[in-house]
Amino acid sequence: MKIAIPDLVSNSYFPALAAVELGAFEAEGLDMSFELIFPVDRCYEALRDGAIDFVGGSAHSALAAFPQWQGAKLICAQAQGMYWFLVMRADLGARRGDLDIVKGRRIGAAPWVDIGLRGLLAAGGIDIERDEVSIAPVPGAAGQGVSFGVTAAKALEAGLIDGFWANGMGAEVAVNRGIGTVVLDIRRGDGPAECFDYTMASIATSERLIRDSPEAVAGAVRAIVRTQHLLRDDVSLATTVGGKVFPEFEAGLIADIVVRDLPYYDPSISPRFVAGMSSFCRHMGLLDDDVGYDDIVAAQFAPLWEMPSVVT
């Protein structure tokens, strides 16, 4: 079986990656490998087409391949909340929470990830056209094997963009190298409060697989929950995983980033989140009508979210 993730050198989808590398899927009897497919809409297209079995990506992006949520379901969360950071060039002197800094600037963002930023800016009173905000893909971020956040940090350093909207690894690299300043971290209280529930890092699969192989899907949920517990109990495991698949510099950063993410390692998908994401998607033109909780979430697997702490 295969699980697709849209970014590799990243904390965003680390529970899915770590579940493969730490043997959590194997412990559930699943022969699982991960495949990097960028951008995230292509992950969901691969799921729709049967090329992969699961997607570990942004929840709202399922609508790229499954209009009105027809044919796909979320089975658990990798972590709660919209998880991207707005980072601006350090020499701009940006202040934390100051959205006005984006006016007249070039902001790099990946396809479908950019929708979260557009919604956030609108909620914060920024009119993209009036305020001349350019939001576009990061130069050099296209192509097989590219990790978006790290590439965005390099583009910022090269002066190709004024800021980026990307994962915590990209933000950490930019700050660590003195080239960027974090302006918004939605999970930790920056920006309009409703933006927290615009999306999350989730695990999704097809209704077809749920119907034909429910035990495999249940095993995948248990593997993610197991991995969240393992990382919470021993965060040094993040360095072990990073050392296997990340470049040396980023492998040295990942444990500290995961430590900050651990409070959000909750596999549940709440009705509040679904309502918030659905409202956001309607506002952004991704959904035509209201869609119910059971149309988005495979709630039959919800009892597995409460799995007690486990050890290998």
N, C-alpha and C positions, 0 to 999 in steps of 0.2 A: 504494500500500500504506500501511497505518497501523500505528504502534506506539503502544500505550497505556501511559501512565505514571500512577501514582496521586498523584504530588506533583510540582509544577512548580518552585517556588522552593526548591530543595533540592539537596544534593550527592548524595543517595542514588542517583538514576537519571540523574546527569549524563552518564555516557558515552553513554547512549541518546539523550538530548537533544542532546548535542554532535555525535553522529554525523549527526543530521539537519542541524543548523545549520552544521557545518563541511564538509558535502558528502561525507561518507564513504560514505553509502548511494548517493548519486548516482554516485560513482566506481565503484561496483559494478554500475551499470546499474539501480538500484532507485529508483523515484519514491516516496520515503517521506516521510510527514508524521507528526507526533506528535499524540496526542490525550490531554488530561488527563481521566481518569475516576477519580473518588474515590467510595468507598474501593477498595482493591485487589481485593476480591472481585468488584466490578463489572467490573474490567478483564478478569479471567479469564472471567466470564460473557459478556462481549462477544467474547472469543476463541472460546469454545465455540459461540456463536451465529453466528459468521462475520462479525461487524460490524467486527472489526479482525484484523490478521494476526499481530502479535507483542505480547507483554507484557514491559515492562521493570519488574519489580516484585519483591516478596519471593518467594523460591522456594517456601516451604511453602504460600503462599496459593493456589497452583494447585489445591489440594485443595478449595477452595470451590466450584469448578465442575467439577472432574474427579476424582470419588471414586476412590480407590485408583490414581490416576494414569492412569486410562483415558481416552485421547484427547489427551493433551498431553505434551510433552517439554521439558526444559531443553536449550538448545543452546550456551550459554556463560554465563560469569559476567561481570557488570559490575565486581564487586569481591568480594573474599573477606571472609567473616565477617559475623556479625550486627552491624548497623551503626547501631542506635538508641542514644540516650543517655538516661539517667535524670537529669533536671534538677529541682532543688527550689528553692523560693523562697529568695532570698539571706538573708532575715531569719531563717530557721530555723537558720542556722549549721551546715548539713550538712557533714560531713567526707567526703572521697573514700573510697568503698568501704563506707560505713556504711549497710547495708540497713535497719537499725532505724529510720531516719528516715522510712520510709514508713508506719510504724504509726499508725493513726488518721488518715491523710491522704487527700486527694482527688487522684488521679493521672489526668491526661488521656492517653488513648491511642486511636489510630484502630482501627476494626474489623480484625481479623486481625493487626494489629501488636500489639495488646494480648496476644495469645496468647504472643508471645515474652516479654513482661514477666511474665506469670503463670507460665510455665515457669521463668524465671530466679529469681523470688522463691521458688518452691517449692524449687528446687535450693539456694537460699541460706538455707533454714530458716524462711522467712516463711510463715505460714498466713494466707491472705487473710481468711478469715472470723474466725478467732480474733483476729487482729491488727487487725481492722477497717480493712482497706485498701480504699478505694473506687477501682475502675478503671473509667472510663467515657469516652465520647467527649467531646471538648473543646467547650464551648459556642461556637457560631458556626462550627464547622468543617464543617458540612454544606452542601451546595449546589454548583452548578456553578462551577468556576473557583477554588475555595478551595485554598490551599496550606497543608497541615496544620501543618508545623513552625513557620512564621511566625505562624499563627493561635494555636498553643499558647503561644508566647512572649507574645503580646498578652493572652491569657487569664490567664497567670501574673501579668503586670504589673497586671491589673485585679483580682487577688485572687479570681478565679473558681475557680481550682484551686490546690493546694499544690505540684504538681509535674507534670512531663509526661515521657512516654516517646516520643521523636520523633527526627527526623534531626539531622545535624550543623549544618545551617543554623539550625534552631530553637534549638539549644544555643548557637551562636555569637551569635545575636541577643540571647538572654537574658543571656549573660555580658557581652557588649559593652555592654549597657545597664545593667548592674549589678543586674539583677532576679533572676538565677538563678545557681545553683552546680551544676556538673557533679558528680554522685555516682558514676555508673557509665558507663564507656566500654569496652564488652566487647572491642572489637577490640584495645585497647591494654592488656589485662591485668586489668581490673577484673572482679569477680564470679567465679562458678564457671567453671573453664576450659572445661567441656563446652558452655557456652552459645555459644561462638564458632561452633560448627557447627550451631546450631539452624536458621539460615536464611542467605541471602545475597541480594544484589541480583543477579538473574539475567536472562537473556533466555529467554523460553519461546515456543513456538509449538504449533500443533496437529499431531497426527499426519497429519491430512488434508493440510496444506500440505507437510509433509515428503514425503509420498507423491507429491503432484501436482506440486510445484515445488521439487525438492531444490536446484536451482541458485540459486533465490531465497533459500532458507534459508542456503545456503553463503555467498552474498553478504552476507547480514545478519550472519553470524558474522565474516566478514572486515572488515566495516564497523566493528563494535564493537572488534575487535582493533586496527584501524588507528587508531581514535580514542584508545584507551588509549595507543598509541605517540605520537600527536601531542601529547597533553596531557603526557605524560612528557617529551617533547623540548622543549616550549615551553608552560609552564603559563600564560603570559599569554593563550593562546587561551581559557582559561576566562573571563577577563574579557571577551573579545570576545563569547563566547556569552552570558554573563550580561547584557551591555549590550543585547543584542537582545531578551531575553525576561524579565528580572528587573526589579523596581523598582530605583531608583538605589542605595539603601542596601545591599540584598542583593547587587547586582551588584558593589559594591565589596568585598564579603567573600568572594566565591566562590573566587577564585584561592588565597587563603590556606587555605581549607578543603580544596580539591582537593589542594594540596601535601601536606597531612597524609594524604590518602587514597591518594596515588600508590603507596605500598608495597603496597597491597592491590589494585591494578589488575592482576589476573591473571585471564585469561579461562577458566582450566581449572576443571573440576568433578571433584574427586577422589573415589575410593571412600570415603575417610575422611569427607568432608563428607556424602555421601549416607547413610552409615551413621548419622552423628550426627543429621542432619535426620530421618531415618526413625524413630530411637529417640525423639526429641523428639515427633514427630507421633503416634506410638503412645501415648506417655505422656499426651498432651493429648487423646486420643480422636479424632484426625483420621484415623488409619489403623487398619484392623482387623487387618491381617496384615503380615508382612515383605514388602517390595517390593524387587526386585533393581535393581542399578545400571542395567542396560539398559532397565528399565521406566520409569525416571525421566529418564535422560539419552540424548540422541540421539548416541551415541558415534561414529557415522560421521563427525561433524564435528570430532572431537577433533584430528586432524592440523592443522586450521586454527588451533587455539589457539597453535601453535608458530610462527606466521607471524613472519618477521623484521621488524625495524623498517622502516617505510615512510615515504616523504615524498610529499606531493601534487605 
